[in-house]
Amino acid sequence: MSGLAQRSRKEAIWILFIWVGFAMWVLGYSALYAYPKDPSTMRLTFGLPTWVVWGILLPWILATMITIWFCLFVVEDHENGACDDE
């Protein structure tokens, strides 16, 4: 496998790792806090149920910010054209 293909694969694996980690947080947090035993005790944060803010909104924002940072500062841009193998 060429160096470019290895680099691209490594970058894709990091992005996947980031998003799978945040998906696990969303699913785990939501499973624990989304269904209170007494719905009348549900608290609001920014006009949304607290579990939505901490379990969905915040992880999505963080995952997006980390992905944008990763794409701007870590991923390398390469010219299209002949592969290193040729």
N, C-alpha and C positions, 0 to 999 in steps of 0.2 A: 504494500500500500504506500502511495506517495506521501510525502510530508504534508502536502496540502490537504489530502484526504484525511490523514490522521488528525490534523489540526481542526478541520471542520467537524469531524466526528466527536472530538473532545469538547468542542464548543456546544454542539447539539446535546451531548450528554449532560453538561452543566446546566443548560437551560431546562432540560427535562427534569433533572434533579431538583432544581429550584421550584418548579411548578408542582411536581409531585409532593414535595415537602409542604408547600402551602396548601395543596389540596387535602393532604392528610390533616392539617390543622383545621381547615374549614369543616371537614366531615366529622372529625372528633369533637371539636368544640360545639358544633351545631347539634350533634347527637346528645351531648351531655346537657346543654342549656336551652335548647329550642322549645322543649315541651315542659313547662313548669307544672308542678303538681296542682298548684292553685293559680289559674290564669289571672286572677285579680291582683296578684303580687308582681306581675310583669312590670319592670322598670323601663323607662325611656331614656335614651341618650341621643341628643340632636334630633328629637322627634321620631326616632326609630327604636324598636325594641333593642335593649342593650346587647342581647346575644347576636343580633344582626350586625351591629357596629363592630364588636370584637371578634365575631366568628366569621363574618363574610366581608364586610366593607374594608376593614383594616388590612387583612391578609391580601386581598385583591390589590389594594393600593400599593402595599409593600412589594408584592410580587411584580407588579408592573414597573415600579420604580427601579427595582434591582435588575430586571430584564433590560430596561432602557439603558441603565448605566453599563451593564455588561456588553450590550450591543455597541454602545458608543466608544467605550474605552478598552475593551478586552478583545472583541472580535476583530480580526484583521481583514482588511479589504484586499482582494487579489484581482488582477486583471483576468478577464475571460480570454480564453485562447487555448493554446496547446498545453496539455498536461505535462507534468514533470516526467512522466513515464515515457513519453514519446521521444 
